[in-house]
Amino acid sequence: DKIKDFKFLEAKYTVTYAEPADLSGKIRLTMKKNSAAGEVLFVKEYDYSQADFDQSFTVVLTQEEISLFNIFLASAGTKIFYGEAYMYDLPDNTDKKKMTVKIHLLLKAEGEL
């Protein structure tokens, strides 16, 4: 019942809602420790178009980013992740725009049963 260790394996993101449906631009994904004010674990930017809707994409991290993530996972205490998705380079009009992005983290846990 005791987990000894966590390791980062993979991160993926999926846009699950977009308004308008033909929304396009760039997405900036930010993952932080603990809260919106926490230390940044990674920031990644991707192009987005309607063709990408509801598809899962791998967030490619550098070895340094993976190491920072694993150091945080190895530290004492409860682990909380705060993720943000920000869209920019949008068409220049006044239409209301919304999107929902899911970020999935795959971690390896080692422990005793």
Residue pairs with C-beta under 8 A, 6 or more apart in sequence:
1 111
1 112
1 113
2 111
2 112
3 109
3 110
3 111
4 110
4 111
4 112
5 73
5 74
5 109
5 110
5 111
6 70
6 73
6 74
6 79
6 107
6 108
6 109
6 110
7 70
7 73
7 107
7 108
7 110
8 61
8 66
8 69
8 70
8 73
8 105
8 106
8 107
9 106
9 107
9 108
10 58
10 59
10 105
10 106
11 31
11 42
11 58
11 59
11 61
11 103
11 104
11 105
11 106
12 56
12 57
12 58
12 59
12 103
12 104
12 106
13 27
13 29
13 46
13 56
13 57
13 59
13 85
13 101
13 102
13 103
13 104
14 54
14 55
14 56
14 57
14 101
14 102
14 104
15 27
15 48
15 52
15 53
15 54
15 55
15 99
15 100
15 101
16 54
16 100
16 101
16 102
17 98
17 99
17 100
18 50
18 53
18 98
18 99
18 100
19 96
19 97
19 98
19 99
20 95
20 97
21 50
21 53
22 50
23 48
23 50
23 87
23 90
23 97
23 99
24 48
24 49
24 50
24 90
24 91
25 47
25 48
25 87
25 88
25 89
25 90
25 91
26 45
26 46
26 47
26 48
26 87
26 88
26 89
27 45
27 46
27 47
27 48
27 85
27 86
27 87
27 101
28 43
28 44
28 45
28 84
28 85
28 86
28 87
28 88
29 42
29 43
29 44
29 45
29 46
29 59
29 83
29 84
29 85
29 101
29 103
30 40
30 42
30 43
30 83
30 84
30 85
30 86
31 40
31 41
31 42
31 43
31 81
31 82
31 83
31 103
32 38
32 39
32 40
32 41
32 81
32 82
32 83
32 84
33 39
33 41
33 72
33 80
33 81
33 82
34 80
34 81
34 82
35 80
35 82
36 82
36 84
38 82
41 65
41 68
41 69
41 72
41 81
42 59
42 61
42 65
42 68
42 69
44 59
44 60
44 61
46 57
48 87
56 104
59 103
61 69
72 79
73 79
73 107
81 105
83 103
85 99
85 101
85 103
87 97
87 99
90 97
